[in-house]
Amino acid sequence: MQTLNNNISSSKSTIGISNSFSCGVCKNQDCLIKQNLNIHSISTFTQEKNTLKCKKGQQFIIEGAPVNGLFFILKGTVKVFRTGINGREQIVRFAKEGEIIGHRGFGTEEYFSIGAIALQDAMLCYFSKDSLQEALLDNPKFAYDMMLFYANELNKSESKVKSISQMTVRERVIDTLLYIHRKFGDLNGFLNLPLSRKEYADYAGTTEEQVIRIFSALKKEKLISAKGKKIGIINTSLLKNEISEHNYYLDS
């Protein structure tokens, strides 16, 4: 349990840790563990996992903390970020059910290069580094699936670096809106992931003021709607056309 506590914030008293949720009853078909659960040794190693309950706003990975395992999102939404120049936060991605958190440091680094915060109440499955490495060595299919996952993540990272370097600020903000729309969908006419203007800016690599100005322009052009933190996309096709040359669809 000590290795798990090393990965989460000092306010760990607000994080519940238990062994109560079984992978066998999980309905999350996007999870690599769930997809390989029919392998006997995989089902055995899942019994060693911990389940964490994180409150909204709880940080469960501290940038610079030792890498002792991986987190799989069972329920909820998470933002993954790293600290840039002058302490400014750069959001790397938003993650939902079935996705892995902390994989960039797994097997290659001793310390996390990112931090992670729950954007809403979340449940996380935590597997220790030692037990995961043993499972990967014992199961070629599981190792192969993990390799494909890393290849896909690399493709997304390279695509985002390219878009940031070649897109205008307006195009990056539009790309962010479409990314959220693709990944989380709509709820009652608005994106199903309410974010602050600062969070949009931290993902798009710009300032909050620029996001506010661009949102205002997009509203006047009747491309989006807004109600408080909620943003709705009125004309997806026109937004896609505006950044079509950048292959927006690569980063799902």
Backbone as CSV, one residue per row, in Angstrom:
resi,resn,N_x,N_y,N_z,CA_x,CA_y,CA_z,C_x,C_y,C_z
1,MET,0.817,-1.205,0.000,0.000,0.000,0.000,0.854,1.260,0.000
2,GLN,2.046,1.179,0.537,2.910,2.350,0.583,3.269,2.843,-0.808
3,THR,3.537,1.908,-1.751,3.873,2.341,-3.108,2.715,3.065,-3.756
4,LEU,1.486,2.667,-3.459,0.319,3.358,-3.990,0.225,4.758,-3.415
5,ASN,0.417,4.899,-2.121,0.332,6.217,-1.499,1.391,7.172,-2.019
6,ASN,2.542,6.659,-2.476,3.585,7.515,-3.028,3.151,8.199,-4.313
7,ASN,2.150,7.636,-5.005,1.736,8.167,-6.297,0.662,9.235,-6.190
8,ILE,-0.003,9.329,-5.057,-1.120,10.250,-4.948,-0.755,11.418,-4.061
9,SER,-1.640,12.415,-4.061,-1.315,13.670,-3.393,-1.282,13.517,-1.884
10,SER,-0.749,14.557,-1.231,-0.628,14.519,0.226,-1.991,14.553,0.901
11,SER,-3.034,14.935,0.159,-4.376,14.946,0.733,-5.063,13.611,0.517
12,LYS,-4.316,12.533,0.649,-4.824,11.205,0.337,-5.921,10.743,1.275
13,SER,-6.161,11.493,2.345,-7.243,11.111,3.236,-8.593,11.228,2.543
14,THR,-8.667,11.997,1.430,-9.918,12.139,0.700,-10.056,11.082,-0.379
15,ILE,-9.065,10.230,-0.550,-9.112,9.166,-1.552,-9.410,7.846,-0.856
16,GLY,-10.476,7.180,-1.308,-10.808,5.891,-0.736,-10.099,4.776,-1.484
17,ILE,-9.526,3.823,-0.783,-8.814,2.708,-1.402,-9.449,1.402,-0.923
18,SER,-9.788,0.547,-1.882,-10.398,-0.731,-1.515,-10.062,-1.780,-2.558
19,ASN,-10.449,-3.006,-2.295,-10.263,-4.104,-3.238,-11.622,-4.670,-3.660
20,SER,-12.655,-3.824,-3.634,-14.026,-4.315,-3.704,-14.541,-4.539,-5.113
21,PHE,-13.946,-3.935,-6.130,-14.527,-4.016,-7.470,-13.786,-5.034,-8.319
22,SER,-14.492,-6.040,-8.791,-13.889,-7.122,-9.565,-13.897,-6.801,-11.050
23,CYS,-12.799,-7.130,-11.748,-12.728,-6.955,-13.202,-13.736,-7.856,-13.904
24,GLY,-14.120,-8.946,-13.261,-15.051,-9.880,-13.876,-16.429,-9.293,-14.096
25,VAL,-16.854,-8.359,-13.260,-18.187,-7.757,-13.396,-18.130,-6.387,-14.070
26,CYS,-16.932,-5.928,-14.409,-16.768,-4.626,-15.064,-17.342,-4.679,-16.473
27,LYS,-18.049,-3.627,-16.884,-18.656,-3.562,-18.220,-17.839,-2.691,-19.177
28,ASN,-16.656,-2.318,-18.757,-15.830,-1.410,-19.540,-15.027,-2.182,-20.586
29,GLN,-15.611,-2.353,-21.761,-14.995,-3.179,-22.796,-13.795,-2.521,-23.475
30,ASP,-13.567,-1.228,-23.237,-12.424,-0.539,-23.841,-11.130,-0.749,-23.049
31,CYS,-11.242,-1.314,-21.863,-10.077,-1.510,-21.004,-9.238,-2.691,-21.500
32,LEU,-7.912,-2.492,-21.602,-7.023,-3.567,-22.056,-7.056,-4.763,-21.109
33,ILE,-7.207,-4.498,-19.824,-7.282,-5.595,-18.857,-8.536,-6.418,-19.106
34,LYS,-9.674,-5.735,-19.266,-10.947,-6.426,-19.504,-10.895,-7.231,-20.793
35,GLN,-10.267,-6.692,-21.834,-10.188,-7.375,-23.122,-9.366,-8.661,-23.055
36,ASN,-8.471,-8.763,-22.075,-7.605,-9.940,-21.947,-7.957,-10.786,-20.731
37,LEU,-9.133,-10.557,-20.174,-9.494,-11.211,-18.915,-9.684,-12.720,-19.068
38,ASN,-9.901,-13.179,-20.308,-10.091,-14.618,-20.515,-8.804,-15.416,-20.331
39,ILE,-7.660,-14.716,-20.305,-6.383,-15.396,-20.048,-6.285,-15.661,-18.545
40,HIS,-6.036,-16.904,-18.181,-6.104,-17.302,-16.771,-5.180,-16.466,-15.884
41,SER,-3.928,-16.307,-16.305,-2.985,-15.591,-15.456,-3.341,-14.107,-15.326
42,ILE,-4.025,-13.547,-16.344,-4.474,-12.158,-16.256,-5.563,-12.038,-15.196
43,SER,-6.522,-12.954,-15.244,-7.606,-12.905,-14.259,-7.066,-13.101,-12.847
44,THR,-5.976,-13.838,-12.727,-5.358,-14.037,-11.411,-4.678,-12.764,-10.932
45,PHE,-3.952,-12.092,-11.832,-3.208,-10.909,-11.408,-4.120,-9.726,-11.090
46,THR,-5.350,-9.709,-11.658,-6.271,-8.608,-11.368,-6.746,-8.619,-9.919
47,GLN,-6.609,-9.757,-9.279,-7.022,-9.834,-7.876,-6.109,-9.017,-6.968
48,GLU,-4.938,-8.618,-7.490,-3.988,-7.844,-6.683,-4.184,-6.330,-6.830
49,LYS,-5.128,-5.913,-7.672,-5.305,-4.480,-7.916,-5.976,-3.792,-6.731
50,ASN,-5.872,-2.462,-6.717,-6.601,-1.623,-5.771,-7.581,-0.750,-6.547
51,THR,-8.706,-0.430,-5.936,-9.678,0.482,-6.529,-9.686,1.769,-5.724
52,LEU,-9.481,2.905,-6.410,-9.433,4.211,-5.757,-10.691,5.001,-6.075
53,LYS,-11.224,5.677,-5.087,-12.343,6.588,-5.286,-11.824,8.021,-5.109
54,CYS,-11.875,8.798,-6.193,-11.373,10.172,-6.158,-12.516,11.159,-6.271
55,LYS,-12.504,12.170,-5.426,-13.488,13.233,-5.508,-13.135,14.201,-6.632
56,LYS,-14.120,14.924,-7.121,-13.888,15.944,-8.135,-12.834,16.930,-7.643
57,GLY,-11.830,17.185,-8.477,-10.758,18.102,-8.109,-9.595,17.444,-7.383
58,GLN,-9.696,16.149,-7.081,-8.629,15.443,-6.366,-7.483,15.089,-7.313
59,GLN,-6.283,15.433,-6.941,-5.106,15.058,-7.725,-4.600,13.707,-7.229
60,PHE,-4.488,12.745,-8.153,-4.056,11.406,-7.750,-2.688,11.039,-8.309
61,ILE,-2.154,11.828,-9.232,-0.762,11.677,-9.644,-0.081,13.025,-9.495
62,ILE,1.017,13.030,-8.783,1.807,14.246,-8.595,2.979,14.220,-9.565
63,GLU,3.146,15.291,-10.299,4.274,15.403,-11.220,5.581,15.275,-10.437
64,GLY,6.432,14.339,-10.860,7.692,14.114,-10.163,7.642,13.009,-9.130
65,ALA,6.452,12.441,-8.892,6.332,11.333,-7.929,6.878,10.046,-8.541
66,PRO,7.341,9.091,-7.731,7.855,7.820,-8.263,6.792,7.052,-9.039
67,VAL,7.194,6.402,-10.115,6.278,5.566,-10.898,6.287,4.166,-10.304
68,ASN,5.179,3.814,-9.664,5.079,2.491,-9.061,3.970,1.641,-9.668
69,GLY,3.251,2.193,-10.651,2.171,1.441,-11.262,1.392,2.282,-12.253
70,LEU,0.307,1.709,-12.764,-0.553,2.376,-13.740,-1.968,2.483,-13.209
71,PHE,-2.669,3.511,-13.689,-4.062,3.724,-13.328,-4.942,3.492,-14.556
72,PHE,-6.018,2.735,-14.385,-7.020,2.540,-15.425,-8.313,3.189,-14.942
73,ILE,-8.924,4.026,-15.765,-10.138,4.719,-15.347,-11.335,3.780,-15.439
74,LEU,-11.954,3.522,-14.310,-13.149,2.695,-14.258,-14.393,3.547,-14.490
75,LYS,-14.391,4.752,-13.926,-15.538,5.649,-14.050,-15.058,7.078,-13.865
76,GLY,-15.630,8.002,-14.649,-15.308,9.408,-14.472,-14.411,9.961,-15.567
77,THR,-14.035,11.221,-15.414,-13.205,11.934,-16.384,-12.016,12.560,-15.673
78,VAL,-10.880,12.537,-16.350,-9.627,12.978,-15.750,-8.904,13.913,-16.713
79,LYS,-8.214,14.908,-16.182,-7.329,15.699,-17.035,-5.881,15.389,-16.663
80,VAL,-5.068,15.234,-17.705,-3.652,14.931,-17.544,-2.873,16.156,-17.983
81,PHE,-1.940,16.612,-17.160,-1.248,17.869,-17.448,0.219,17.784,-17.056
82,ARG,0.982,18.740,-17.534,2.355,18.892,-17.089,2.637,20.371,-16.920
83,THR,3.618,20.689,-16.084,3.946,22.082,-15.789,4.982,22.600,-16.765
84,GLY,4.675,23.729,-17.381,5.574,24.317,-18.363,6.377,25.467,-17.785
85,ILE,6.782,26.365,-18.671,7.590,27.520,-18.283,6.801,28.419,-17.335
86,ASN,7.483,28.922,-16.314,6.879,29.818,-15.318,5.714,29.173,-14.570
87,GLY,5.742,27.850,-14.496,4.721,27.143,-13.728,3.375,27.040,-14.407
88,ARG,3.301,27.397,-15.687,2.025,27.338,-16.388,1.645,25.898,-16.699
89,GLU,0.365,25.596,-16.498,-0.141,24.247,-16.739,-0.446,24.042,-18.211
90,GLN,0.020,22.932,-18.764,-0.311,22.527,-20.131,-1.060,21.214,-20.057
91,ILE,-2.339,21.220,-20.458,-3.134,19.988,-20.441,-2.723,19.113,-21.615
92,VAL,-2.310,17.895,-21.325,-1.863,16.951,-22.344,-3.056,16.283,-23.010
93,ARG,-4.022,15.865,-22.205,-5.214,15.226,-22.742,-6.279,15.120,-21.670
94,PHE,-7.486,14.801,-22.116,-8.583,14.466,-21.220,-8.868,12.979,-21.396
95,ALA,-9.101,12.280,-20.308,-9.269,10.829,-20.372,-10.584,10.422,-19.728
96,LYS,-11.153,9.322,-20.230,-12.436,8.831,-19.717,-12.343,7.336,-19.440
97,GLU,-13.506,6.719,-19.201,-13.576,5.305,-18.842,-12.799,4.425,-19.839
98,GLY,-12.023,3.495,-19.298,-11.295,2.542,-20.116,-9.891,2.975,-20.480
99,GLU,-9.540,4.241,-20.231,-8.225,4.734,-20.627,-7.201,4.569,-19.506
100,ILE,-5.929,4.585,-19.913,-4.812,4.378,-18.992,-4.192,5.725,-18.647
101,ILE,-3.826,5.890,-17.389,-3.171,7.114,-16.933,-1.814,6.755,-16.344
102,GLY,-0.781,7.491,-16.728,0.549,7.286,-16.175,1.420,6.369,-16.993
103,HIS,0.984,6.027,-18.209,1.714,5.055,-19.019,3.019,5.599,-19.589
104,ARG,3.149,6.926,-19.697,4.360,7.488,-20.309,5.599,7.206,-19.472
105,GLY,5.418,7.045,-18.187,6.564,6.770,-17.335,6.773,5.296,-17.045
106,PHE,5.784,4.481,-17.392,5.835,3.071,-17.050,6.925,2.354,-17.853
107,GLY,7.882,1.747,-17.146,8.915,0.939,-17.777,10.097,1.725,-18.315
108,THR,10.002,3.066,-18.338,11.092,3.860,-18.922,11.654,4.901,-17.966
109,GLU,10.836,5.386,-17.063,11.269,6.455,-16.168,10.966,6.093,-14.724
110,GLU,11.679,6.735,-13.823,11.449,6.481,-12.407,10.417,7.419,-11.806
111,TYR,10.151,8.530,-12.501,9.248,9.540,-11.952,8.228,9.987,-13.001
112,PHE,7.027,10.310,-12.556,5.984,10.786,-13.461,6.359,12.151,-14.026
113,SER,6.212,12.286,-15.348,6.439,13.584,-15.995,5.141,14.365,-16.113
114,ILE,4.039,13.777,-15.639,2.726,14.424,-15.711,2.029,14.370,-14.358
115,GLY,0.992,15.179,-14.218,0.100,15.093,-13.080,-1.291,14.756,-13.588
116,ALA,-2.185,14.303,-12.699,-3.540,13.947,-13.115,-4.532,14.317,-12.029
117,ILE,-5.644,14.920,-12.452,-6.691,15.388,-11.542,-8.045,14.892,-12.040
118,ALA,-8.900,14.456,-11.125,-10.256,14.039,-11.479,-11.109,15.275,-11.750
119,LEU,-11.729,15.343,-12.926,-12.605,16.459,-13.264,-14.001,16.263,-12.698
120,GLN,-14.314,15.037,-12.340,-15.566,14.693,-11.667,-15.261,13.493,-10.786
121,ASP,-16.190,13.143,-9.901,-15.966,11.971,-9.057,-15.588,10.783,-9.940
122,ALA,-14.515,10.096,-9.563,-13.985,9.039,-10.423,-13.601,7.814,-9.607
123,MET,-13.593,6.670,-10.292,-13.069,5.433,-9.724,-11.927,4.967,-10.610
124,LEU,-10.812,4.598,-9.992,-9.610,4.214,-10.719,-9.146,2.842,-10.265
125,CYS,-8.726,2.035,-11.233,-8.113,0.751,-10.909,-6.598,0.935,-10.955
126,TYR,-5.934,0.528,-9.898,-4.478,0.709,-9.803,-3.789,-0.646,-9.785
127,PHE,-2.835,-0.826,-10.721,-2.044,-2.056,-10.793,-0.580,-1.704,-10.558
128,SER,0.079,-2.428,-9.692,1.472,-2.152,-9.392,2.353,-2.450,-10.597
129,LYS,3.483,-1.768,-10.674,4.412,-1.950,-11.784,4.931,-3.385,-11.838
130,ASP,5.253,-3.951,-10.712,5.809,-5.312,-10.683,4.820,-6.342,-11.213
131,SER,3.551,-6.246,-10.771,2.562,-7.230,-11.211,2.231,-7.053,-12.692
132,LEU,2.212,-5.814,-13.188,1.949,-5.574,-14.608,3.078,-6.112,-15.482
133,GLN,4.302,-5.852,-15.076,5.440,-6.336,-15.848,5.445,-7.863,-15.921
134,GLU,5.105,-8.498,-14.825,5.038,-9.957,-14.807,3.956,-10.469,-15.747
135,ALA,2.783,-9.787,-15.748,1.688,-10.192,-16.629,2.051,-9.998,-18.097
136,LEU,2.765,-8.917,-18.406,3.175,-8.654,-19.788,4.180,-9.693,-20.277
137,LEU,5.088,-10.109,-19.411,6.082,-11.120,-19.784,5.444,-12.492,-19.969
138,ASP,4.383,-12.767,-19.233,3.747,-14.083,-19.284,2.722,-14.219,-20.406
139,ASN,2.222,-13.079,-20.944,1.118,-13.140,-21.891,1.412,-12.337,-23.150
140,PRO,1.796,-13.004,-24.233,2.136,-12.311,-25.481,1.003,-11.450,-26.033
141,LYS,-0.249,-11.913,-25.940,-1.359,-11.135,-26.489,-1.546,-9.835,-25.708
142,PHE,-1.457,-9.916,-24.403,-1.568,-8.725,-23.564,-0.431,-7.759,-23.879
143,ALA,0.780,-8.280,-24.031,1.939,-7.444,-24.367,1.760,-6.805,-25.741
144,TYR,1.221,-7.566,-26.703,0.998,-7.049,-28.049,-0.049,-5.934,-28.036
145,ASP,-1.136,-6.137,-27.303,-2.172,-5.110,-27.188,-1.609,-3.838,-26.552
146,MET,-0.743,-4.008,-25.570,-0.127,-2.844,-24.929,0.804,-2.127,-25.911
147,MET,1.513,-2.890,-26.743,2.395,-2.295,-27.743,1.589,-1.461,-28.742
148,LEU,0.438,-1.987,-29.193,-0.425,-1.246,-30.113,-0.963,0.024,-29.456
149,PHE,-1.276,-0.065,-28.177,-1.741,1.104,-27.440,-0.674,2.199,-27.426
150,TYR,0.575,1.809,-27.143,1.661,2.789,-27.118,1.897,3.390,-28.509
151,ALA,1.789,2.568,-29.552,1.975,3.075,-30.917,0.906,4.104,-31.254
152,ASN,-0.323,3.829,-30.845,-1.426,4.762,-31.095,-1.229,6.061,-30.326
153,GLU,-0.769,5.952,-29.074,-0.517,7.141,-28.270,0.591,7.998,-28.871
154,LEU,1.614,7.349,-29.408,2.705,8.076,-30.052,2.200,8.829,-31.271
155,ASN,1.339,8.191,-32.044,0.767,8.835,-33.223,-0.034,10.080,-32.830
156,LYS,-0.818,9.964,-31.761,-1.605,11.102,-31.295,-0.702,12.240,-30.830
157,SER,0.357,11.899,-30.090,1.275,12.921,-29.583,1.957,13.660,-30.722
158,GLU,2.416,12.913,-31.737,3.077,13.540,-32.872,2.112,14.427,-33.651
159,SER,0.862,13.976,-33.752,-0.151,14.763,-34.451,-0.419,16.071,-33.726
160,LYS,-0.462,16.011,-32.385,-0.739,17.231,-31.628,0.423,18.210,-31.710
161,VAL,1.646,17.708,-31.649,2.816,18.585,-31.780,2.782,19.306,-33.123
162,LYS,2.429,18.569,-34.162,2.352,19.149,-35.505,1.271,20.215,-35.564
163,SER,0.105,19.935,-34.979,-0.988,20.896,-35.045,-0.670,22.167,-34.287
164,ILE,-0.013,22.037,-33.137,0.334,23.220,-32.352,1.319,24.105,-33.098
165,SER,2.230,23.488,-33.840,3.251,24.262,-34.543,2.726,24.893,-35.827
166,GLN,1.697,24.300,-36.434,1.231,24.769,-37.738,-0.107,25.492,-37.712
167,MET,-0.901,25.300,-36.671,-2.215,25.928,-36.613,-2.149,27.339,-36.053
168,THR,-3.083,28.172,-36.482,-3.267,29.476,-35.848,-3.950,29.258,-34.505
169,VAL,-4.024,30.303,-33.684,-4.682,30.177,-32.380,-6.152,29.802,-32.562
170,ARG,-6.826,30.452,-33.505,-8.236,30.126,-33.761,-8.384,28.659,-34.155
171,GLU,-7.509,28.173,-35.020,-7.589,26.776,-35.453,-7.348,25.821,-34.291
172,ARG,-6.443,26.168,-33.391,-6.183,25.297,-32.236,-7.397,25.243,-31.311
173,VAL,-8.067,26.360,-31.140,-9.265,26.382,-30.295,-10.374,25.552,-30.942
174,ILE,-10.546,25.690,-32.244,-11.539,24.884,-32.960,-11.190,23.404,-32.860
175,ASP,-9.918,23.077,-33.027,-9.464,21.697,-32.915,-9.786,21.136,-31.536
176,THR,-9.629,21.952,-30.505,-9.944,21.532,-29.135,-11.431,21.247,-28.984
177,LEU,-12.274,22.116,-29.524,-13.719,21.908,-29.450,-14.122,20.607,-30.143
178,LEU,-13.545,20.351,-31.312,-13.881,19.137,-32.050,-13.344,17.883,-31.356
179,TYR,-12.179,18.013,-30.730,-11.609,16.899,-29.958,-12.539,16.528,-28.801
180,ILE,-13.023,17.531,-28.065,-13.942,17.270,-26.955,-15.243,16.667,-27.482
181,HIS,-15.716,17.189,-28.606,-16.960,16.691,-29.202,-16.816,15.233,-29.634
182,ARG,-15.715,14.887,-30.295,-15.488,13.511,-30.733,-15.411,12.554,-29.554
183,LYS,-14.712,12.984,-28.525,-14.396,12.076,-27.427,-15.533,11.928,-26.423
184,PHE,-16.252,13.009,-26.150,-17.240,12.985,-25.065,-18.684,13.181,-25.536
185,GLY,-18.859,13.627,-26.793,-20.207,13.767,-27.330,-20.978,14.936,-26.761
186,ASP,-22.290,14.921,-27.004,-23.191,15.996,-26.567,-24.093,15.526,-25.437
187,LEU,-24.551,16.487,-24.648,-25.557,16.240,-23.620,-26.474,17.452,-23.577
188,ASN,-27.713,17.247,-23.995,-28.698,18.337,-24.030,-28.210,19.541,-24.844
189,GLY,-27.548,19.260,-25.955,-27.135,20.327,-26.854,-25.791,20.958,-26.539
190,PHE,-25.127,20.482,-25.485,-23.826,21.031,-25.114,-22.800,19.901,-25.004
191,LEU,-21.518,20.256,-25.138,-20.461,19.268,-25.005,-20.548,18.589,-23.642
192,ASN,-20.404,17.290,-23.647,-20.569,16.511,-22.418,-19.297,16.499,-21.569
193,LEU,-18.614,17.614,-21.540,-17.459,17.808,-20.665,-17.321,19.307,-20.423
194,PRO,-18.034,19.838,-19.427,-17.945,21.271,-19.153,-16.564,21.654,-18.627
195,LEU,-15.920,22.583,-19.317,-14.582,23.027,-18.952,-14.566,24.533,-18.779
196,SER,-13.618,25.007,-17.987,-13.434,26.453,-17.866,-12.722,26.975,-19.104
197,ARG,-12.802,28.282,-19.310,-12.090,28.877,-20.436,-10.582,28.666,-20.289
198,LYS,-10.117,28.649,-19.058,-8.689,28.424,-18.814,-8.291,27.008,-19.230
199,GLU,-9.148,26.035,-18.954,-8.832,24.652,-19.339,-8.803,24.496,-20.853
200,TYR,-9.715,25.177,-21.551,-9.645,25.180,-23.014,-8.310,25.766,-23.466
201,ALA,-7.913,26.861,-22.830,-6.661,27.526,-23.202,-5.455,26.647,-22.902
202,ASP,-5.471,25.970,-21.764,-4.334,25.129,-21.374,-4.184,23.924,-22.294
203,TYR,-5.280,23.467,-22.891,-5.161,22.365,-23.853,-4.741,22.887,-25.229
204,ALA,-5.287,24.040,-25.633,-5.016,24.585,-26.961,-3.666,25.286,-27.048
205,GLY,-3.016,25.505,-25.906,-1.713,26.167,-25.914,-1.821,27.648,-26.182
206,THR,-2.824,28.290,-25.562,-3.001,29.731,-25.729,-3.410,30.334,-24.394
207,THR,-3.951,31.545,-24.411,-4.341,32.217,-23.174,-5.854,32.202,-22.998
208,GLU,-6.289,32.394,-21.771,-7.721,32.444,-21.489,-8.389,33.591,-22.248
209,GLU,-7.698,34.722,-22.336,-8.244,35.891,-23.035,-8.471,35.583,-24.513
210,GLN,-7.520,34.866,-25.128,-7.668,34.506,-26.534,-8.858,33.571,-26.739
211,VAL,-9.037,32.612,-25.840,-10.165,31.685,-25.939,-11.482,32.443,-25.840
212,ILE,-11.568,33.375,-24.917,-12.794,34.163,-24.756,-13.106,34.938,-26.032
213,ARG,-12.084,35.549,-26.630,-12.292,36.313,-27.862,-12.725,35.406,-29.018
214,ILE,-12.085,34.239,-29.128,-12.414,33.327,-30.225,-13.810,32.737,-30.036
215,PHE,-14.174,32.380,-28.813,-15.524,31.893,-28.550,-16.555,32.954,-28.920
216,SER,-16.267,34.195,-28.597,-17.178,35.296,-28.926,-17.360,35.411,-30.438
217,ALA,-16.253,35.284,-31.180,-16.322,35.357,-32.647,-17.099,34.173,-33.210
218,LEU,-16.859,32.979,-32.677,-17.558,31.785,-33.162,-19.053,31.854,-32.864
219,LYS,-19.424,32.480,-31.747,-20.845,32.674,-31.425,-21.489,33.626,-32.428
220,LYS,-20.794,34.717,-32.748,-21.334,35.684,-33.708,-21.496,35.043,-35.088
221,GLU,-20.610,34.112,-35.412,-20.688,33.408,-36.694,-21.675,32.243,-36.659
222,LYS,-22.329,32.075,-35.497,-23.333,31.015,-35.296,-22.753,29.612,-35.526
223,LEU,-21.507,29.451,-35.090,-20.854,28.147,-35.166,-20.936,27.404,-33.835
224,ILE,-21.015,28.155,-32.733,-21.163,27.557,-31.415,-22.186,28.339,-30.606
225,SER,-22.637,27.743,-29.517,-23.475,28.422,-28.534,-22.805,28.291,-27.175
226,ALA,-23.187,29.136,-26.236,-22.567,29.092,-24.901,-23.598,29.441,-23.834
227,LYS,-23.480,28.739,-22.705,-24.317,29.013,-21.537,-23.482,28.739,-20.308
228,GLY,-22.885,29.797,-19.753,-21.951,29.612,-18.650,-20.718,28.867,-19.133
229,LYS,-20.364,27.780,-18.421,-19.229,26.959,-18.832,-19.575,26.047,-20.007
230,LYS,-20.862,25.876,-20.262,-21.299,24.930,-21.292,-21.117,25.520,-22.686
231,ILE,-20.570,24.698,-23.586,-20.378,25.087,-24.977,-21.077,24.064,-25.869
232,GLY,-21.845,24.563,-26.834,-22.502,23.696,-27.793,-21.995,23.981,-29.199
233,ILE,-21.846,22.960,-29.995,-21.410,23.129,-31.387,-22.650,23.131,-32.283
234,ILE,-22.843,24.244,-32.985,-24.010,24.401,-33.846,-23.753,23.829,-35.234
235,ASN,-22.567,24.103,-35.773,-22.263,23.649,-37.134,-20.923,22.924,-37.144
236,THR,-20.976,21.630,-36.935,-19.762,20.817,-36.891,-19.040,20.810,-38.229
237,SER,-19.786,20.744,-39.318,-19.186,20.642,-40.651,-18.317,21.849,-40.982
238,LEU,-18.810,23.047,-40.682,-18.030,24.249,-40.986,-16.761,24.318,-40.137
239,LEU,-16.859,23.884,-38.881,-15.678,23.872,-38.025,-14.658,22.864,-38.552
240,LYS,-15.126,21.689,-38.977,-14.222,20.687,-39.544,-13.546,21.208,-40.811
241,ASN,-14.330,21.868,-41.642,-13.777,22.387,-42.899,-12.682,23.413,-42.651
242,GLU,-12.838,24.194,-41.597,-11.874,25.255,-41.322,-10.486,24.699,-40.991
243,ILE,-10.433,23.497,-40.427,-9.126,22.929,-40.058,-8.865,21.607,-40.777
244,SER,-9.586,21.352,-41.866,-9.484,20.069,-42.556,-8.074,19.752,-43.039
245,GLU,-7.301,20.787,-43.419,-5.958,20.535,-43.923,-5.020,20.001,-42.862
246,HIS,-5.408,20.101,-41.591,-4.552,19.633,-40.492,-4.910,18.221,-40.033
247,ASN,-5.855,17.566,-40.734,-6.235,16.191,-40.372,-6.648,16.086,-38.917
248,TYR,-7.631,16.895,-38.518,-8.092,16.969,-37.133,-8.477,15.608,-36.565
249,TYR,-8.920,14.704,-37.432,-9.481,13.425,-36.994,-8.438,12.449,-36.461
250,LEU,-7.147,12.763,-36.579,-6.120,11.830,-36.114,-6.095,11.693,-34.601
251,ASP,-6.450,12.752,-33.893,-6.386,12.744,-32.427,-7.774,12.491,-31.875
252,SER,-8.099,11.226,-31.634,-9.444,10.884,-31.182,-9.519,10.871,-29.673
